[in-house]
Amino acid sequence: MATLGNSANIFWHECPVGQAERQKLLNQKGCVVWITGLSGSGKSTLACTLGRELHSRGHLSYVLDGDNLRHGLNKNLGFAPEDRTENIRRVGEVAKLFADAGLICIASLISPYRKDRDSCRALLPDANFIEARILVFMNMPLSLCEGRDPKGLYKLARAGKIKGFTGIDDPYEAPSNCEIELRQINGVCPAPSEMAGKVVSYLDGKGFLQA
């Protein structure tokens, strides 16, 4: 006997206006730019700079910032491994909806575990998900991130006041293969506009900035 709320009793409802129509209206292709890296590596700065650059070129994007989402969508989650996995799963599902709407979704999260990033990648066709094999990896050294410490979290982690902090007492699993890797050049971090330009050039070259 079926019970109320049983997930086996739900059905997908198709709508007459699909992704292709929405992309034509926006003159762009929906996709997800997933930015991963240590806390303090510059993910949020890059995400916002990228969003501004796309906007200036007439392209619609939306930034899903990890910290911002923990004020709402994911505010009931902590930082235990299972909570991190659920955090990334939720963001992946939301990002998928934005991409289906025809937007360029910019997801900026530490996303430290390779298996969680791979699970998100599997939600969308390869051509629509810039992650894992086609990934924006903020490959900045721990010393730089800890030196910046914009939120004072590294200091708290070193003092033992925060447990399970990525890069200190919890691992960050770097991508084994990425399409876009951003790192220091001769010990100097590139300007946010320069890094955003590299991502925009990639999007343009792959045909995402036209319907």
mmCIF file of the C-alpha atoms, coordinates in Angstrom:
data_MODEL
# 
_entry.id   MODEL 
# 
loop_
_atom_site.group_PDB 
_atom_site.id 
_atom_site.type_symbol 
_atom_site.label_atom_id 
_atom_site.label_alt_id 
_atom_site.label_comp_id 
_atom_site.label_asym_id 
_atom_site.label_entity_id 
_atom_site.label_seq_id 
_atom_site.pdbx_PDB_ins_code 
_atom_site.Cartn_x 
_atom_site.Cartn_y 
_atom_site.Cartn_z 
_atom_site.occupancy 
_atom_site.B_iso_or_equiv 
_atom_site.pdbx_formal_charge 
_atom_site.auth_seq_id 
_atom_site.auth_comp_id 
_atom_site.auth_asym_id 
_atom_site.auth_atom_id 
_atom_site.pdbx_PDB_model_num 
ATOM 1   C CA . MET A 1 1   ? 0.000  0.000  0.000   1.00 0.00 ? 1   MET A CA 1 
ATOM 2   C CA . ALA A 1 2   ? 1.339  3.429  -0.957  1.00 0.00 ? 2   ALA A CA 1 
ATOM 3   C CA . THR A 1 3   ? 2.035  5.859  1.848   1.00 0.00 ? 3   THR A CA 1 
ATOM 4   C CA . LEU A 1 4   ? 1.952  9.624  1.786   1.00 0.00 ? 4   LEU A CA 1 
ATOM 5   C CA . GLY A 1 5   ? 5.375  11.056 1.084   1.00 0.00 ? 5   GLY A CA 1 
ATOM 6   C CA . ASN A 1 6   ? 6.778  7.890  -0.462  1.00 0.00 ? 6   ASN A CA 1 
ATOM 7   C CA . SER A 1 7   ? 9.357  9.073  -2.999  1.00 0.00 ? 7   SER A CA 1 
ATOM 8   C CA . ALA A 1 8   ? 8.364  6.210  -5.302  1.00 0.00 ? 8   ALA A CA 1 
ATOM 9   C CA . ASN A 1 9   ? 5.036  7.957  -5.882  1.00 0.00 ? 9   ASN A CA 1 
ATOM 10  C CA . ILE A 1 10  ? 6.350  11.170 -7.399  1.00 0.00 ? 10  ILE A CA 1 
ATOM 11  C CA . PHE A 1 11  ? 6.667  11.880 -11.094 1.00 0.00 ? 11  PHE A CA 1 
ATOM 12  C CA . TRP A 1 12  ? 8.670  14.306 -13.232 1.00 0.00 ? 12  TRP A CA 1 
ATOM 13  C CA . HIS A 1 13  ? 6.479  16.937 -14.912 1.00 0.00 ? 13  HIS A CA 1 
ATOM 14  C CA . GLU A 1 14  ? 7.771  18.239 -18.226 1.00 0.00 ? 14  GLU A CA 1 
ATOM 15  C CA . CYS A 1 15  ? 7.152  21.879 -19.144 1.00 0.00 ? 15  CYS A CA 1 
ATOM 16  C CA . PRO A 1 16  ? 6.810  23.207 -22.711 1.00 0.00 ? 16  PRO A CA 1 
ATOM 17  C CA . VAL A 1 17  ? 9.620  25.763 -22.245 1.00 0.00 ? 17  VAL A CA 1 
ATOM 18  C CA . GLY A 1 18  ? 12.919 23.935 -21.852 1.00 0.00 ? 18  GLY A CA 1 
ATOM 19  C CA . GLN A 1 19  ? 16.590 24.717 -21.431 1.00 0.00 ? 19  GLN A CA 1 
ATOM 20  C CA . ALA A 1 20  ? 17.151 25.328 -25.144 1.00 0.00 ? 20  ALA A CA 1 
ATOM 21  C CA . GLU A 1 21  ? 14.446 27.989 -25.241 1.00 0.00 ? 21  GLU A CA 1 
ATOM 22  C CA . ARG A 1 22  ? 15.748 29.691 -22.119 1.00 0.00 ? 22  ARG A CA 1 
ATOM 23  C CA . GLN A 1 23  ? 19.301 29.689 -23.452 1.00 0.00 ? 23  GLN A CA 1 
ATOM 24  C CA . LYS A 1 24  ? 18.134 31.243 -26.724 1.00 0.00 ? 24  LYS A CA 1 
ATOM 25  C CA . LEU A 1 25  ? 16.341 33.974 -24.781 1.00 0.00 ? 25  LEU A CA 1 
ATOM 26  C CA . LEU A 1 26  ? 19.504 34.738 -22.781 1.00 0.00 ? 26  LEU A CA 1 
ATOM 27  C CA . ASN A 1 27  ? 21.906 34.170 -25.688 1.00 0.00 ? 27  ASN A CA 1 
ATOM 28  C CA . GLN A 1 28  ? 24.158 31.990 -23.553 1.00 0.00 ? 28  GLN A CA 1 
ATOM 29  C CA . LYS A 1 29  ? 24.458 28.382 -22.469 1.00 0.00 ? 29  LYS A CA 1 
ATOM 30  C CA . GLY A 1 30  ? 23.697 27.372 -18.887 1.00 0.00 ? 30  GLY A CA 1 
ATOM 31  C CA . CYS A 1 31  ? 26.631 25.859 -17.031 1.00 0.00 ? 31  CYS A CA 1 
ATOM 32  C CA . VAL A 1 32  ? 28.239 25.560 -13.620 1.00 0.00 ? 32  VAL A CA 1 
ATOM 33  C CA . VAL A 1 33  ? 31.642 26.996 -12.773 1.00 0.00 ? 33  VAL A CA 1 
ATOM 34  C CA . TRP A 1 34  ? 32.755 25.209 -9.614  1.00 0.00 ? 34  TRP A CA 1 
ATOM 35  C CA . ILE A 1 35  ? 35.563 26.986 -7.754  1.00 0.00 ? 35  ILE A CA 1 
ATOM 36  C CA . THR A 1 36  ? 37.362 24.903 -5.142  1.00 0.00 ? 36  THR A CA 1 
ATOM 37  C CA . GLY A 1 37  ? 40.317 25.592 -2.864  1.00 0.00 ? 37  GLY A CA 1 
ATOM 38  C CA . LEU A 1 38  ? 41.392 26.251 0.700   1.00 0.00 ? 38  LEU A CA 1 
ATOM 39  C CA . SER A 1 39  ? 39.776 28.872 2.897   1.00 0.00 ? 39  SER A CA 1 
ATOM 40  C CA . GLY A 1 40  ? 41.474 32.176 2.092   1.00 0.00 ? 40  GLY A CA 1 
ATOM 41  C CA . SER A 1 41  ? 42.591 31.102 -1.384  1.00 0.00 ? 41  SER A CA 1 
ATOM 42  C CA . GLY A 1 42  ? 40.417 33.752 -3.035  1.00 0.00 ? 42  GLY A CA 1 
ATOM 43  C CA . LYS A 1 43  ? 37.432 31.705 -4.194  1.00 0.00 ? 43  LYS A CA 1 
ATOM 44  C CA . SER A 1 44  ? 34.752 34.229 -3.224  1.00 0.00 ? 44  SER A CA 1 
ATOM 45  C CA . THR A 1 45  ? 36.750 37.142 -4.627  1.00 0.00 ? 45  THR A CA 1 
ATOM 46  C CA . LEU A 1 46  ? 37.175 35.309 -7.920  1.00 0.00 ? 46  LEU A CA 1 
ATOM 47  C CA . ALA A 1 47  ? 33.499 34.323 -7.998  1.00 0.00 ? 47  ALA A CA 1 
ATOM 48  C CA . CYS A 1 48  ? 32.295 37.908 -7.508  1.00 0.00 ? 48  CYS A CA 1 
ATOM 49  C CA . THR A 1 49  ? 34.845 39.316 -9.954  1.00 0.00 ? 49  THR A CA 1 
ATOM 50  C CA . LEU A 1 50  ? 33.828 36.719 -12.527 1.00 0.00 ? 50  LEU A CA 1 
ATOM 51  C CA . GLY A 1 51  ? 30.155 37.532 -11.986 1.00 0.00 ? 51  GLY A CA 1 
ATOM 52  C CA . ARG A 1 52  ? 30.869 41.244 -12.503 1.00 0.00 ? 52  ARG A CA 1 
ATOM 53  C CA . GLU A 1 53  ? 32.883 40.595 -15.660 1.00 0.00 ? 53  GLU A CA 1 
ATOM 54  C CA . LEU A 1 54  ? 30.135 38.422 -17.137 1.00 0.00 ? 54  LEU A CA 1 
ATOM 55  C CA . HIS A 1 55  ? 27.529 41.047 -16.233 1.00 0.00 ? 55  HIS A CA 1 
ATOM 56  C CA . SER A 1 56  ? 29.556 43.756 -17.978 1.00 0.00 ? 56  SER A CA 1 
ATOM 57  C CA . ARG A 1 57  ? 29.510 41.599 -21.106 1.00 0.00 ? 57  ARG A CA 1 
ATOM 58  C CA . GLY A 1 58  ? 25.748 41.148 -20.950 1.00 0.00 ? 58  GLY A CA 1 
ATOM 59  C CA . HIS A 1 59  ? 25.671 37.624 -19.524 1.00 0.00 ? 59  HIS A CA 1 
ATOM 60  C CA . LEU A 1 60  ? 23.456 36.506 -16.650 1.00 0.00 ? 60  LEU A CA 1 
ATOM 61  C CA . SER A 1 61  ? 25.161 34.638 -13.829 1.00 0.00 ? 61  SER A CA 1 
ATOM 62  C CA . TYR A 1 62  ? 24.572 33.893 -10.163 1.00 0.00 ? 62  TYR A CA 1 
ATOM 63  C CA . VAL A 1 63  ? 27.069 33.191 -7.391  1.00 0.00 ? 63  VAL A CA 1 
ATOM 64  C CA . LEU A 1 64  ? 26.440 30.399 -4.885  1.00 0.00 ? 64  LEU A CA 1 
ATOM 65  C CA . ASP A 1 65  ? 28.889 31.203 -2.099  1.00 0.00 ? 65  ASP A CA 1 
ATOM 66  C CA . GLY A 1 66  ? 29.519 28.523 0.513   1.00 0.00 ? 66  GLY A CA 1 
ATOM 67  C CA . ASP A 1 67  ? 29.379 30.851 3.519   1.00 0.00 ? 67  ASP A CA 1 
ATOM 68  C CA . ASN A 1 68  ? 26.323 32.705 2.237   1.00 0.00 ? 68  ASN A CA 1 
ATOM 69  C CA . LEU A 1 69  ? 24.421 29.456 1.717   1.00 0.00 ? 69  LEU A CA 1 
ATOM 70  C CA . ARG A 1 70  ? 25.112 28.449 5.326   1.00 0.00 ? 70  ARG A CA 1 
ATOM 71  C CA . HIS A 1 71  ? 23.010 31.460 6.377   1.00 0.00 ? 71  HIS A CA 1 
ATOM 72  C CA . GLY A 1 72  ? 19.955 29.944 4.715   1.00 0.00 ? 72  GLY A CA 1 
ATOM 73  C CA . LEU A 1 73  ? 19.757 26.785 2.609   1.00 0.00 ? 73  LEU A CA 1 
ATOM 74  C CA . ASN A 1 74  ? 22.429 24.959 4.614   1.00 0.00 ? 74  ASN A CA 1 
ATOM 75  C CA . LYS A 1 75  ? 22.189 26.682 7.988   1.00 0.00 ? 75  LYS A CA 1 
ATOM 76  C CA . ASN A 1 76  ? 21.252 23.400 9.698   1.00 0.00 ? 76  ASN A CA 1 
ATOM 77  C CA . LEU A 1 77  ? 24.521 21.735 8.659   1.00 0.00 ? 77  LEU A CA 1 
ATOM 78  C CA . GLY A 1 78  ? 27.788 21.581 10.565  1.00 0.00 ? 78  GLY A CA 1 
ATOM 79  C CA . PHE A 1 79  ? 31.255 20.612 9.362   1.00 0.00 ? 79  PHE A CA 1 
ATOM 80  C CA . ALA A 1 80  ? 31.376 16.900 10.111  1.00 0.00 ? 80  ALA A CA 1 
ATOM 81  C CA . PRO A 1 81  ? 32.211 14.832 6.993   1.00 0.00 ? 81  PRO A CA 1 
ATOM 82  C CA . GLU A 1 82  ? 28.582 13.788 6.520   1.00 0.00 ? 82  GLU A CA 1 
ATOM 83  C CA . ASP A 1 83  ? 27.429 17.408 6.828   1.00 0.00 ? 83  ASP A CA 1 
ATOM 84  C CA . ARG A 1 84  ? 30.030 18.545 4.319   1.00 0.00 ? 84  ARG A CA 1 
ATOM 85  C CA . THR A 1 85  ? 28.781 15.881 1.914   1.00 0.00 ? 85  THR A CA 1 
ATOM 86  C CA . GLU A 1 86  ? 25.167 17.016 2.307   1.00 0.00 ? 86  GLU A CA 1 
ATOM 87  C CA . ASN A 1 87  ? 26.249 20.648 1.959   1.00 0.00 ? 87  ASN A CA 1 
ATOM 88  C CA . ILE A 1 88  ? 27.886 19.934 -1.382  1.00 0.00 ? 88  ILE A CA 1 
ATOM 89  C CA . ARG A 1 89  ? 24.988 17.750 -2.547  1.00 0.00 ? 89  ARG A CA 1 
ATOM 90  C CA . ARG A 1 90  ? 22.470 20.530 -1.925  1.00 0.00 ? 90  ARG A CA 1 
ATOM 91  C CA . VAL A 1 91  ? 24.598 23.125 -3.667  1.00 0.00 ? 91  VAL A CA 1 
ATOM 92  C CA . GLY A 1 92  ? 25.101 20.753 -6.593  1.00 0.00 ? 92  GLY A CA 1 
ATOM 93  C CA . GLU A 1 93  ? 21.353 20.280 -6.975  1.00 0.00 ? 93  GLU A CA 1 
ATOM 94  C CA . VAL A 1 94  ? 20.696 24.032 -6.819  1.00 0.00 ? 94  VAL A CA 1 
ATOM 95  C CA . ALA A 1 95  ? 23.517 24.698 -9.291  1.00 0.00 ? 95  ALA A CA 1 
ATOM 96  C CA . LYS A 1 96  ? 21.958 22.154 -11.630 1.00 0.00 ? 96  LYS A CA 1 
ATOM 97  C CA . LEU A 1 97  ? 18.668 24.098 -11.550 1.00 0.00 ? 97  LEU A CA 1 
ATOM 98  C CA . PHE A 1 98  ? 20.436 27.376 -12.329 1.00 0.00 ? 98  PHE A CA 1 
ATOM 99  C CA . ALA A 1 99  ? 22.241 25.766 -15.268 1.00 0.00 ? 99  ALA A CA 1 
ATOM 100 C CA . ASP A 1 100 ? 18.955 24.336 -16.532 1.00 0.00 ? 100 ASP A CA 1 
ATOM 101 C CA . ALA A 1 101 ? 17.485 27.855 -16.310 1.00 0.00 ? 101 ALA A CA 1 
ATOM 102 C CA . GLY A 1 102 ? 20.206 28.970 -18.723 1.00 0.00 ? 102 GLY A CA 1 
ATOM 103 C CA . LEU A 1 103 ? 22.332 30.860 -16.197 1.00 0.00 ? 103 LEU A CA 1 
ATOM 104 C CA . ILE A 1 104 ? 26.070 30.653 -15.663 1.00 0.00 ? 104 ILE A CA 1 
ATOM 105 C CA . CYS A 1 105 ? 26.137 29.430 -12.074 1.00 0.00 ? 105 CYS A CA 1 
ATOM 106 C CA . ILE A 1 106 ? 29.326 30.171 -10.145 1.00 0.00 ? 106 ILE A CA 1 
ATOM 107 C CA . ALA A 1 107 ? 29.647 27.888 -7.118  1.00 0.00 ? 107 ALA A CA 1 
ATOM 108 C CA . SER A 1 108 ? 32.374 28.932 -4.682  1.00 0.00 ? 108 SER A CA 1 
ATOM 109 C CA . LEU A 1 109 ? 33.023 26.372 -1.953  1.00 0.00 ? 109 LEU A CA 1 
ATOM 110 C CA . ILE A 1 110 ? 36.009 24.744 -0.285  1.00 0.00 ? 110 ILE A CA 1 
ATOM 111 C CA . SER A 1 111 ? 34.466 21.372 -1.242  1.00 0.00 ? 111 SER A CA 1 
ATOM 112 C CA . PRO A 1 112 ? 37.467 19.503 0.185   1.00 0.00 ? 112 PRO A CA 1 
ATOM 113 C CA . TYR A 1 113 ? 36.522 15.928 -0.691  1.00 0.00 ? 113 TYR A CA 1 
ATOM 114 C CA . ARG A 1 114 ? 37.067 14.610 -4.201  1.00 0.00 ? 114 ARG A CA 1 
ATOM 115 C CA . LYS A 1 115 ? 34.165 12.145 -3.995  1.00 0.00 ? 115 LYS A CA 1 
ATOM 116 C CA . ASP A 1 116 ? 31.702 14.932 -3.196  1.00 0.00 ? 116 ASP A CA 1 
ATOM 117 C CA . ARG A 1 117 ? 32.896 17.061 -6.123  1.00 0.00 ? 117 ARG A CA 1 
ATOM 118 C CA . ASP A 1 118 ? 32.651 14.028 -8.400  1.00 0.00 ? 118 ASP A CA 1 
ATOM 119 C CA . SER A 1 119 ? 29.091 13.366 -7.218  1.00 0.00 ? 119 SER A CA 1 
ATOM 120 C CA . CYS A 1 120 ? 28.118 16.930 -8.124  1.00 0.00 ? 120 CYS A CA 1 
ATOM 121 C CA . ARG A 1 121 ? 29.759 16.598 -11.505 1.00 0.00 ? 121 ARG A CA 1 
ATOM 122 C CA . ALA A 1 122 ? 27.667 13.529 -12.219 1.00 0.00 ? 122 ALA A CA 1 
ATOM 123 C CA . LEU A 1 123 ? 24.458 15.558 -11.831 1.00 0.00 ? 123 LEU A CA 1 
ATOM 124 C CA . LEU A 1 124 ? 24.987 17.320 -15.161 1.00 0.00 ? 124 LEU A CA 1 
ATOM 125 C CA . PRO A 1 125 ? 26.189 16.326 -18.619 1.00 0.00 ? 125 PRO A CA 1 
ATOM 126 C CA . ASP A 1 126 ? 29.947 16.715 -19.056 1.00 0.00 ? 126 ASP A CA 1 
ATOM 127 C CA . ALA A 1 127 ? 29.577 19.722 -21.360 1.00 0.00 ? 127 ALA A CA 1 
ATOM 128 C CA . ASN A 1 128 ? 27.606 21.671 -18.748 1.00 0.00 ? 128 ASN A CA 1 
ATOM 129 C CA . PHE A 1 129 ? 29.671 21.224 -15.607 1.00 0.00 ? 129 PHE A CA 1 
ATOM 130 C CA . ILE A 1 130 ? 32.996 22.997 -15.221 1.00 0.00 ? 130 ILE A CA 1 
ATOM 131 C CA . GLU A 1 131 ? 34.332 20.899 -12.331 1.00 0.00 ? 131 GLU A CA 1 
ATOM 132 C CA . ALA A 1 132 ? 36.631 17.944 -11.578 1.00 0.00 ? 132 ALA A CA 1 
ATOM 133 C CA . ARG A 1 133 ? 38.152 17.206 -14.983 1.00 0.00 ? 133 ARG A CA 1 
ATOM 134 C CA . ILE A 1 134 ? 37.140 20.713 -16.119 1.00 0.00 ? 134 ILE A CA 1 
ATOM 135 C CA . LEU A 1 135 ? 37.621 22.499 -12.827 1.00 0.00 ? 135 LEU A CA 1 
ATOM 136 C CA . VAL A 1 136 ? 38.567 25.929 -11.508 1.00 0.00 ? 136 VAL A CA 1 
ATOM 137 C CA . PHE A 1 137 ? 41.102 25.081 -8.811  1.00 0.00 ? 137 PHE A CA 1 
ATOM 138 C CA . MET A 1 138 ? 42.450 27.898 -6.630  1.00 0.00 ? 138 MET A CA 1 
ATOM 139 C CA . ASN A 1 139 ? 45.792 26.215 -6.040  1.00 0.00 ? 139 ASN A CA 1 
ATOM 140 C CA . MET A 1 140 ? 47.168 28.636 -3.468  1.00 0.00 ? 140 MET A CA 1 
ATOM 141 C CA . PRO A 1 141 ? 49.631 27.423 -0.810  1.00 0.00 ? 141 PRO A CA 1 
ATOM 142 C CA . LEU A 1 142 ? 48.473 26.959 2.763   1.00 0.00 ? 142 LEU A CA 1 
ATOM 143 C CA . SER A 1 143 ? 51.054 29.520 3.906   1.00 0.00 ? 143 SER A CA 1 
ATOM 144 C CA . LEU A 1 144 ? 49.428 32.201 1.739   1.00 0.00 ? 144 LEU A CA 1 
ATOM 145 C CA . CYS A 1 145 ? 45.897 31.327 2.855   1.00 0.00 ? 145 CYS A CA 1 
ATOM 146 C CA . GLU A 1 146 ? 46.902 31.195 6.502   1.00 0.00 ? 146 GLU A CA 1 
ATOM 147 C CA . GLY A 1 147 ? 48.792 34.467 6.168   1.00 0.00 ? 147 GLY A CA 1 
ATOM 148 C CA . ARG A 1 148 ? 45.692 36.140 4.812   1.00 0.00 ? 148 ARG A CA 1 
ATOM 149 C CA . ASP A 1 149 ? 43.322 34.512 7.330   1.00 0.00 ? 149 ASP A CA 1 
ATOM 150 C CA . PRO A 1 150 ? 40.556 37.055 6.517   1.00 0.00 ? 150 PRO A CA 1 
ATOM 151 C CA . LYS A 1 151 ? 38.096 35.501 8.979   1.00 0.00 ? 151 LYS A CA 1 
ATOM 152 C CA . GLY A 1 152 ? 40.603 34.614 11.701  1.00 0.00 ? 152 GLY A CA 1 
ATOM 153 C CA . LEU A 1 153 ? 39.727 30.935 11.355  1.00 0.00 ? 153 LEU A CA 1 
ATOM 154 C CA . TYR A 1 154 ? 43.247 29.605 10.872  1.00 0.00 ? 154 TYR A CA 1 
ATOM 155 C CA . LYS A 1 155 ? 44.307 31.291 14.095  1.00 0.00 ? 155 LYS A CA 1 
ATOM 156 C CA . LEU A 1 156 ? 41.419 29.648 15.946  1.00 0.00 ? 156 LEU A CA 1 
ATOM 157 C CA . ALA A 1 157 ? 42.193 26.273 14.354  1.00 0.00 ? 157 ALA A CA 1 
ATOM 158 C CA . ARG A 1 158 ? 45.865 26.479 15.318  1.00 0.00 ? 158 ARG A CA 1 
ATOM 159 C CA . ALA A 1 159 ? 44.787 27.300 18.882  1.00 0.00 ? 159 ALA A CA 1 
ATOM 160 C CA . GLY A 1 160 ? 42.572 24.205 18.928  1.00 0.00 ? 160 GLY A CA 1 
ATOM 161 C CA . LYS A 1 161 ? 39.391 26.256 19.206  1.00 0.00 ? 161 LYS A CA 1 
ATOM 162 C CA . ILE A 1 162 ? 38.062 24.957 15.874  1.00 0.00 ? 162 ILE A CA 1 
ATOM 163 C CA . LYS A 1 163 ? 38.183 21.246 15.133  1.00 0.00 ? 163 LYS A CA 1 
ATOM 164 C CA . GLY A 1 164 ? 38.073 19.648 11.698  1.00 0.00 ? 164 GLY A CA 1 
ATOM 165 C CA . PHE A 1 165 ? 39.344 22.742 9.872   1.00 0.00 ? 165 PHE A CA 1 
ATOM 166 C CA . THR A 1 166 ? 40.336 22.058 6.273   1.00 0.00 ? 166 THR A CA 1 
ATOM 167 C CA . GLY A 1 167 ? 44.083 22.258 5.744   1.00 0.00 ? 167 GLY A CA 1 
ATOM 168 C CA . ILE A 1 168 ? 44.909 22.061 9.454   1.00 0.00 ? 168 ILE A CA 1 
ATOM 169 C CA . ASP A 1 169 ? 43.365 18.951 11.022  1.00 0.00 ? 169 ASP A CA 1 
ATOM 170 C CA . ASP A 1 170 ? 41.072 17.917 8.161   1.00 0.00 ? 170 ASP A CA 1 
ATOM 171 C CA . PRO A 1 171 ? 42.325 17.100 4.666   1.00 0.00 ? 171 PRO A CA 1 
ATOM 172 C CA . TYR A 1 172 ? 41.832 18.975 1.420   1.00 0.00 ? 172 TYR A CA 1 
ATOM 173 C CA . GLU A 1 173 ? 41.892 16.580 -1.506  1.00 0.00 ? 173 GLU A CA 1 
ATOM 174 C CA . ALA A 1 174 ? 43.251 18.547 -4.445  1.00 0.00 ? 174 ALA A CA 1 
ATOM 175 C CA . PRO A 1 175 ? 41.820 17.764 -7.879  1.00 0.00 ? 175 PRO A CA 1 
ATOM 176 C CA . SER A 1 176 ? 43.885 15.189 -9.706  1.00 0.00 ? 176 SER A CA 1 
ATOM 177 C CA . ASN A 1 177 ? 42.962 16.735 -13.058 1.00 0.00 ? 177 ASN A CA 1 
ATOM 178 C CA . CYS A 1 178 ? 41.583 20.201 -13.664 1.00 0.00 ? 178 CYS A CA 1 
ATOM 179 C CA . GLU A 1 179 ? 40.850 22.376 -16.677 1.00 0.00 ? 179 GLU A CA 1 
ATOM 180 C CA . ILE A 1 180 ? 41.654 25.713 -15.039 1.00 0.00 ? 180 ILE A CA 1 
ATOM 181 C CA . GLU A 1 181 ? 44.296 25.948 -12.339 1.00 0.00 ? 181 GLU A CA 1 
ATOM 182 C CA . LEU A 1 182 ? 45.015 29.321 -10.801 1.00 0.00 ? 182 LEU A CA 1 
ATOM 183 C CA . ARG A 1 183 ? 48.186 29.701 -8.764  1.00 0.00 ? 183 ARG A CA 1 
ATOM 184 C CA . GLN A 1 184 ? 50.928 32.123 -7.835  1.00 0.00 ? 184 GLN A CA 1 
ATOM 185 C CA . ILE A 1 185 ? 53.334 33.281 -10.519 1.00 0.00 ? 185 ILE A CA 1 
ATOM 186 C CA . ASN A 1 186 ? 56.855 33.837 -9.217  1.00 0.00 ? 186 ASN A CA 1 
ATOM 187 C CA . GLY A 1 187 ? 55.436 33.964 -5.721  1.00 0.00 ? 187 GLY A CA 1 
ATOM 188 C CA . VAL A 1 188 ? 52.784 36.547 -6.601  1.00 0.00 ? 188 VAL A CA 1 
ATOM 189 C CA . CYS A 1 189 ? 49.052 35.870 -6.734  1.00 0.00 ? 189 CYS A CA 1 
ATOM 190 C CA . PRO A 1 190 ? 47.467 37.145 -9.983  1.00 0.00 ? 190 PRO A CA 1 
ATOM 191 C CA . ALA A 1 191 ? 44.937 39.964 -9.708  1.00 0.00 ? 191 ALA A CA 1 
ATOM 192 C CA . PRO A 1 192 ? 41.283 38.838 -9.427  1.00 0.00 ? 192 PRO A CA 1 
ATOM 193 C CA . SER A 1 193 ? 40.486 40.487 -12.772 1.00 0.00 ? 193 SER A CA 1 
ATOM 194 C CA . GLU A 1 194 ? 43.276 38.525 -14.441 1.00 0.00 ? 194 GLU A CA 1 
ATOM 195 C CA . MET A 1 195 ? 42.032 35.224 -13.018 1.00 0.00 ? 195 MET A CA 1 
ATOM 196 C CA . ALA A 1 196 ? 38.424 36.042 -13.934 1.00 0.00 ? 196 ALA A CA 1 
ATOM 197 C CA . GLY A 1 197 ? 39.565 36.865 -17.451 1.00 0.00 ? 197 GLY A CA 1 
ATOM 198 C CA . LYS A 1 198 ? 41.089 33.422 -17.777 1.00 0.00 ? 198 LYS A CA 1 
ATOM 199 C CA . VAL A 1 199 ? 37.780 31.792 -16.809 1.00 0.00 ? 199 VAL A CA 1 
ATOM 200 C CA . VAL A 1 200 ? 35.809 34.047 -19.180 1.00 0.00 ? 200 VAL A CA 1 
ATOM 201 C CA . SER A 1 201 ? 38.163 33.157 -22.032 1.00 0.00 ? 201 SER A CA 1 
ATOM 202 C CA . TYR A 1 202 ? 37.581 29.489 -21.309 1.00 0.00 ? 202 TYR A CA 1 
ATOM 203 C CA . LEU A 1 203 ? 33.805 29.943 -21.295 1.00 0.00 ? 203 LEU A CA 1 
ATOM 204 C CA . ASP A 1 204 ? 33.949 31.905 -24.522 1.00 0.00 ? 204 ASP A CA 1 
ATOM 205 C CA . GLY A 1 205 ? 36.185 29.348 -26.181 1.00 0.00 ? 205 GLY A CA 1 
ATOM 206 C CA . LYS A 1 206 ? 33.840 26.529 -25.208 1.00 0.00 ? 206 LYS A CA 1 
ATOM 207 C CA . GLY A 1 207 ? 30.808 28.360 -26.644 1.00 0.00 ? 207 GLY A CA 1 
ATOM 208 C CA . PHE A 1 208 ? 29.009 29.071 -23.358 1.00 0.00 ? 208 PHE A CA 1 
ATOM 209 C CA . LEU A 1 209 ? 28.711 32.820 -24.061 1.00 0.00 ? 209 LEU A CA 1 
ATOM 210 C CA . GLN A 1 210 ? 26.395 32.366 -27.003 1.00 0.00 ? 210 GLN A CA 1 
ATOM 211 C CA . ALA A 1 211 ? 23.206 30.393 -27.553 1.00 0.00 ? 211 ALA A CA 1 
# 
